Amino acid sequence: MIPLRECKNRVLYRIRARTLDLGVFCRETGGFIGLRSKCGYPFAFEEFHLDKGHPIGTATPLVELSETLDTEIPLSLSNNYFLVGWLRLMEKKYHGR
């Protein structure tokens, strides 16, 4: 596990979490934002680093990947079509889906 203090802002990680296996780290919240879908619609969802403690710490970063989110794309969960698009590209690259 990569400790919270060593996680790099806007970098993509392979994680083990309740609902995500890839996530871009957000230093501001201490969470990983990844892609989920409901009723066939993808949306950005955040799970927090295990070091944040119980009950919110549900994500364990395993591997730092070589992808960094462009600073032009906000790390925001609401109505962030650009972030969802980038996460979809990362899903295709790392999972072929």
Buried (B, 14 or more C-beta within 10 A) or exposed (E): EBEBEEBEEBBBBBBBBEEBBBBBBBEEBBBBBBBBEEEEEBBBBBBBBBBBEEEEBBBBBEEBBEBEBEEEBEBEBEEBEEBBEBBBEBBEEBEEE
